């Protein structure tokens, strides 16, 4: 259904925008085929590479494909606005109207520029975002504790070693107490990505660097990747926890597996297992890649959940669609039955939809405060 919907959307752009433009039919036909092929790049990648998530093609080709896909997407939206305005004018005046060619050219230029801007926002090194979160039961000794949340790095042909190096350097410059990575670190198998993930070994924090798997880890060999993360100095807390201390004060950091695990006959998220043996009087910070089960975490006494997965919705309007698959949680800070939930927009995003508009990526510095 996903690929069919994309095909219909592109066909709408071809019929309503491209074909009415002046010019030779052969040229418009060629452009129509080009747009249809580019807009179905995920399906083509599935057939050629066996996956939609890691096409092993040059980075610049990926950027151009995402730019052209963005052009189609924004053209569809602008053309729909024009068509609705046209229908309203026909209904009001009771006579036929045509869309002026100047309006079509304006729409085309606008879509081209907007798509270029959206791609540039998607692939940049994320800006630092400062967030303060009041945590129920947080000991006074942890008031002001600074942790960095990275998530959805999707290290791939689009986000390669130089980008990872810059992101790691920016994180280290914040001098954090703790670094957590809430899943989807990679897109691709270990052989393809080993050099690109290597800079993660340089991440530094006073209390260490911890990570959990996201759904994409399971697509490319979960066990192998988790061993690689450990080799890079990232401590994995899959259905487990660690206890952080400041003097006599304690704080539990727990992490769970991703919901995708069941599809690969691997252990799924188990919060009970993750917290077994944790101090009963220490507040729990939970790392869970997907935010959809936040209410269950709140019922189990978690004080703060950090999640990603949604990429913040990427483009205004898409957040409502993504919310339907995540129990309403898409971006930012939520109060969930007495628990705080922070859904990160993502440090990067999936290679197949590298567009951001009004939903910036983020390198998030979370300062904990006593509630």
Beta strands, then each sheet from edge to edge (+ up, - down):
strand 1: 127-135
strand 2: 146-150
strand 3: 178-182
strand 4: 209-212
strand 5: 235-236
strand 6: 240-246
strand 7: 249-255
strand 8: 284-287
strand 9: 304-307
strand 10: 332-336
strand 11: 339-343
strand 12: 362-370
sheet 1: 1+ 12+ 2- 3- 4- 5-
sheet 2: 6+ 7- 8- 9- 11- 10+
end
